[in-house]
Amino acid sequence: MLQRVILNGFKSIKTMDLELRALNVLIGANGAGKSNFVSFFKMLNEMMAGRLQTYIATSGRAQSLLHFGPKVTPQIEAQLEFEVDDAIDTYTMRLFHAAGDTLVFAEEKLSFLQTGFPSPKDISLGAGHQETRIGEEADKGDKTAKVFRHLLNHCRVYHFHDTSSTARVRQYCYTGDNRWLMPDAGNLAAFLLRLREENRGLAYQRIVKTIRLVAPFFDDFDLEPTGPNKSEVILNWREKGSDVVFGPHQFSDGTLRAICLLTLLMQSEAELPGLIVVDEPEIGLHPYALNVVASMFGKASHHTQVIISTQSSSFLNSFDPEDVIVVDREGKESQFMRPDPTKLETWLDEYSMGEVWEKNVIGGGPH
């Protein structure tokens, strides 16, 4: 489990030292910095795929990632501490502003501290490189690097906001692209098809049954491979009491987002990513669907780690106070803090967690 993140100089986050738990719910007003924290994990995803420089270039270059630009903040510093069995594994990086308004590694280091040992084992991956060297060291056979490659590759950010007519989730996808659910669910049909065919379809059946709770008209998917060598599939489905096959364009935006979320959270426990990060999962969901999805986030957190960013007080009502992280903007900086449980006790006797937040008792409320 990722138990601690130290992040300095990234977008609105000047300094941050945050302890994480199995379930973490970020709340705050627009512009507070929730999405900036989420985008840091997106940057890690791209970095581990060897696309850090592409991410920098498409994000407005380094000046948009550095806190108030390179003149104010010349580097981004990050440290991630993972609790692994009887050890603490720490990944440290410093990204320094370089010519061409980009970022290069000023430092990249792995650290492994085993319980009972006085000092950690450090591995320096050098400096001056543009892409991470974790994969390179792992390919050489270094066991610590292999562990970090696995840990960082399993920190995944999901964003199901695009449900437009041209969204990938509504198009045909390659049936063989089914190992992991894509960040935008672009391979949802192929992923569900694999779940239906594996392990007696148990995970698939759970997903379909839960979708029926939020979409009572829904009966089942109709996933039939087509095209050359049966290599394509699309998210067709059937309605209760009808043999007519409908296409993905006949799902409402909210229903499709709920399907994406439920598929992500209800896949088999062994296949869940090590860390699931979702930005504003409540968008477009009606109140009952909100409750169902929140419940699935809670259940998933017993088997993996979850970070959610939300602005919905109704959604917040489904979580416990100890799950909450308040994000507030103080001047030019984002501040992250957990509410004081003793301060909340009296309030929660009369109000829900969402109402307490709306009253700005814990901060992070709309301004």
C-alpha positions in Angstrom: 0.0 0.0 0.0 1.1 3.5 -0.8 1.3 4.9 2.8 2.9 8.3 2.2 3.3 10.9 -0.6 5.6 13.9 -0.3 5.2 16.3 -3.2 6.8 19.7 -3.6 6.6 22.2 -6.5 3.9 20.5 -8.6 1.2 22.8 -10.0 -0.7 24.4 -7.1 1.0 22.0 -4.6 4.0 23.9 -3.2 4.5 21.5 -0.3 2.6 18.4 0.7 3.3 15.5 3.1 0.2 13.3 3.1 -0.4 10.0 4.8 -2.7 7.7 2.9 -5.1 4.9 3.9 -6.9 2.1 2.1 -9.7 4.5 1.2 -9.0 8.2 0.6 -11.8 10.7 -0.4 -10.5 14.2 -1.4 -13.0 17.0 -1.0 -12.6 20.7 -1.8 -13.9 23.6 -3.8 -13.2 24.2 -7.5 -9.5 25.1 -8.0 -8.5 23.9 -4.6 -6.0 21.4 -6.0 -7.8 18.0 -6.0 -7.4 17.4 -9.7 -3.7 18.5 -9.5 -3.0 15.7 -7.0 -4.8 13.3 -9.3 -2.8 14.5 -12.3 0.4 13.7 -10.5 -0.5 10.1 -10.6 -1.4 10.5 -14.3 2.1 11.8 -14.8 3.5 8.7 -13.0 1.4 6.5 -15.4 2.9 8.2 -18.4 6.4 8.1 -16.9 6.3 4.4 -16.3 5.1 3.9 -19.9 8.2 5.9 -21.1 6.2 8.9 -22.1 7.2 11.5 -19.5 8.5 14.0 -22.1 5.3 13.6 -24.2 3.2 14.2 -21.1 5.2 17.4 -20.3 4.8 18.6 -23.9 1.1 18.0 -24.0 0.5 19.5 -20.6 1.6 23.0 -21.5 5.3 22.2 -21.0 7.2 22.4 -17.7 6.1 26.0 -16.9 2.5 24.6 -16.4 3.7 21.8 -14.1 6.1 23.8 -11.9 4.5 25.8 -9.1 4.1 29.3 -10.6 6.6 28.5 -13.2 10.4 27.8 -13.3 11.4 31.3 -12.1 9.6 30.6 -8.8 10.0 26.8 -8.6 12.9 25.3 -10.6 12.1 21.7 -9.7 9.5 19.1 -8.7 10.3 16.8 -5.8 8.4 13.7 -5.1 8.7 10.8 -2.6 6.4 7.8 -2.5 6.6 5.3 0.4 5.1 1.9 -0.1 4.4 -0.6 2.7 5.3 -4.0 1.3 5.2 -7.1 3.5 7.9 -6.5 6.2 9.6 -3.5 4.5 9.2 0.1 3.4 10.0 0.8 -0.2 10.6 4.4 -1.2 10.8 6.0 -4.6 12.4 9.4 -4.8 12.7 11.7 -7.8 13.6 15.3 -8.5 12.7 16.8 -11.9 14.6 19.9 -12.8 13.7 22.6 -15.3 15.8 22.3 -18.4 16.3 23.9 -21.9 13.3 23.7 -24.1 11.0 24.2 -21.2 11.1 20.6 -20.2 12.0 18.5 -17.2 14.9 16.1 -16.6 15.8 13.9 -13.7 18.1 15.7 -11.3 17.8 12.6 -9.1 16.1 9.2 -9.2 16.5 6.8 -6.3 15.1 3.6 -4.9 15.2 2.7 -1.3 14.4 -0.5 0.5 14.2 -0.7 4.4 13.5 -4.1 5.9 12.0 -4.3 9.4 14.7 -4.9 11.9 17.5 -3.5 9.8 19.1 -0.2 10.9 19.5 1.4 7.5 17.9 1.2 4.1 19.4 -0.2 0.9 19.7 2.7 -1.6 19.9 2.4 -5.4 20.8 5.6 -7.3 19.4 5.6 -10.9 21.6 8.6 -11.8 20.7 12.1 -13.1 20.4 13.9 -16.4 18.1 11.4 -18.1 14.7 12.4 -19.6 12.8 9.1 -18.9 12.8 6.9 -15.8 15.4 4.2 -15.5 13.4 1.9 -13.3 12.4 -0.4 -16.2 16.0 -0.4 -17.4 17.3 -1.5 -14.0 14.5 -4.1 -13.6 15.4 -5.6 -17.0 18.9 -6.0 -15.8 17.6 -8.2 -13.1 17.7 -5.9 -10.0 15.0 -7.2 -7.6 14.3 -3.9 -6.0 13.8 -2.2 -9.3 11.4 -5.0 -10.3 9.4 -4.4 -7.2 9.1 -0.7 -7.9 8.2 -1.2 -11.5 5.4 -3.5 -10.3 4.2 -1.0 -7.6 4.3 2.1 -9.8 2.7 0.3 -12.8 -0.2 -0.7 -10.6 -1.0 2.9 -9.6 -3.7 3.7 -12.2 -5.8 6.8 -12.9 -9.2 6.4 -14.4 -11.3 9.1 -16.0 -14.7 8.2 -17.4 -15.9 11.7 -18.2 -15.9 11.5 -22.0 -19.1 9.6 -22.9 -19.7 11.7 -26.1 -20.8 10.0 -29.4 -17.1 9.9 -30.4 -15.8 8.5 -27.1 -13.8 5.3 -27.5 -16.0 3.4 -25.0 -18.8 3.7 -27.6 -16.7 2.4 -30.5 -15.5 -1.0 -31.7 -12.4 -2.2 -30.0 -9.9 -5.0 -30.5 -10.9 -8.2 -28.7 -7.4 -9.0 -27.7 -6.9 -5.7 -25.9 -8.5 -7.1 -22.7 -5.9 -7.5 -20.0 -6.6 -4.3 -18.1 -9.4 -1.8 -18.3 -8.1 1.3 -20.0 -8.1 4.7 -18.2 -11.0 5.9 -20.4 -12.6 2.4 -20.6 -11.9 2.5 -24.3 -11.7 -1.3 -24.3 -14.7 -1.9 -22.0 -16.4 -4.3 -24.4 -13.3 -6.5 -24.8 -12.6 -6.4 -21.1 -16.2 -7.5 -20.3 -16.0 -10.2 -22.9 -13.0 -11.7 -21.3 -14.6 -11.6 -17.8 -17.6 -13.4 -19.2 -15.5 -16.2 -20.6 -13.1 -16.6 -17.6 -13.6 -18.2 -14.2 -17.2 -19.3 -15.1 -18.0 -15.6 -15.6 -18.4 -15.0 -11.9 -17.1 -11.4 -11.9 -19.1 -10.7 -15.1 -22.3 -11.9 -13.5 -21.7 -9.8 -10.4 -21.2 -6.7 -12.6 -24.3 -7.3 -14.7 -26.4 -7.9 -11.6 -25.2 -4.6 -10.0 -25.8 -2.7 -13.3 -29.4 -3.8 -13.1 -29.7 -2.0 -9.7 -28.8 1.3 -11.3 -30.4 0.7 -14.7 -33.5 -1.4 -14.1 -34.3 -1.6 -17.8 -30.9 -3.3 -18.5 -30.9 -7.1 -19.0 -27.4 -8.1 -20.3 -24.7 -7.3 -22.7 -24.7 -8.8 -26.2 -20.9 -9.1 -26.8 -20.4 -10.9 -30.1 -17.0 -10.5 -31.8 -17.2 -9.5 -35.4 -14.9 -8.3 -38.3 -11.8 -10.0 -39.7 -10.9 -13.1 -37.5 -13.6 -12.0 -35.0 -11.2 -9.4 -33.8 -13.6 -6.5 -33.0 -16.4 -6.1 -30.4 -18.7 -3.3 -29.4 -20.7 -2.7 -26.3 -24.1 -3.9 -27.5 -26.8 -4.8 -25.0 -30.4 -6.0 -24.5 -33.3 -4.5 -22.6 -35.5 -6.6 -20.2 -38.4 -8.2 -22.0 -37.0 -7.5 -25.5 -34.9 -9.4 -28.0 -33.8 -6.2 -29.7 -30.1 -5.5 -29.6 -29.2 -1.9 -28.7 -25.8 -0.3 -29.3 -23.6 1.7 -26.9 -24.9 5.0 -28.3 -28.3 4.2 -26.7 -26.8 4.2 -23.2 -27.3 7.6 -21.4 -24.1 9.3 -20.3 -24.7 8.6 -16.7 -25.6 4.9 -17.2 -22.4 4.4 -19.3 -20.2 6.1 -16.6 -21.8 3.9 -13.9 -21.1 0.8 -16.0 -17.5 1.8 -16.4 -17.1 2.4 -12.6 -18.8 -0.8 -11.6 -16.7 -2.9 -14.1 -13.5 -1.3 -12.7 -14.5 -1.9 -9.1 -16.1 -5.3 -9.3 -13.5 -7.2 -11.4 -11.9 -10.1 -9.6 -9.9 -9.2 -6.5 -6.7 -10.7 -8.0 -6.9 -8.4 -11.0 -7.6 -5.1 -9.2 -4.8 -2.5 -9.7 -2.7 -1.8 -6.6 -4.0 1.8 -6.4 -7.1 3.1 -8.1 -7.4 6.9 -8.6 -10.7 8.3 -9.9 -11.4 12.0 -10.4 -15.1 13.1 -9.8 -16.8 9.7 -10.2 -20.1 11.2 -9.3 -20.6 13.2 -12.5 -23.9 12.3 -14.2 -25.0 9.7 -11.7 -28.4 9.9 -10.1 -28.6 9.6 -6.3 -29.3 5.9 -6.1 -26.5 5.1 -8.5 -24.2 7.3 -6.4 -24.9 5.2 -3.3 -24.3 2.0 -5.2 -21.0 3.2 -6.7 -19.9 4.6 -3.3 -20.6 1.2 -1.7 -18.5 -0.5 -4.4 -15.6 1.9 -3.7 -15.8 0.9 -0.1 -15.8 -2.8 -0.8 -12.9 -2.5 -3.3 -10.8 -0.7 -0.6 -10.8 -4.0 1.3 -8.7 -5.5 -1.5 -6.9 -2.5 -3.0 -6.1 1.1 -2.3 -8.5 3.9 -3.5 -8.2 7.6 -4.0 -11.3 9.5 -5.1 -11.7 13.2 -5.8 -15.2 14.6 -5.4 -17.3 17.8 -5.1 -20.5 16.0 -4.3 -21.8 16.3 -0.7 -24.3 13.5 -1.5 -21.5 11.2 -2.5 -19.5 12.2 0.6 -22.4 11.0 2.8 -21.5 7.4 1.9 -18.0 7.6 3.5 -16.6 7.7 7.0 -14.9 10.8 8.4 -11.6 9.0 8.7 -11.6 8.4 4.9 -11.8 12.2 4.1 -9.0 14.5 3.1 -9.9 18.2 2.9 -8.2 20.2 0.1 -8.2 23.9 0.6 -6.5 26.8 -1.3 -4.6 29.1 1.1 -3.3 32.0 -1.0 -1.4 30.4 -3.9 -1.0 27.0 -2.3 -3.1 23.8 -2.0 -3.3 22.4 1.5 -4.2 18.8 2.3 -5.4 17.8 5.8 -7.6 15.2 7.5 -10.4 16.6 9.7 -10.1 16.4 13.4 -12.4 13.5 14.5 -13.0 15.1 17.9 -14.1 18.3 16.3 -16.6 16.4 14.2 -18.2 14.2 16.8 -20.8 16.8 18.0 -21.6 17.9 14.4 -22.2 14.3 13.2 -24.7 13.7 15.9 -27.1 16.1 14.0 -25.7 16.4 10.5 -24.4 14.1 7.7 -20.8 14.3 6.6 -21.9 16.1 3.4 -23.9 18.7 5.4 -20.9 19.3 7.7 -18.8 19.9 4.7 -21.3 22.3 3.1 -21.4 24.3 6.4 -17.6 24.6 6.0 -17.0 23.2 9.4 -14.0 21.2 8.1 -12.8 23.6 5.4 -12.6 22.9 1.7 -16.2 24.1 1.2 -17.5 26.2 -1.7 -16.3 29.8 -1.3 
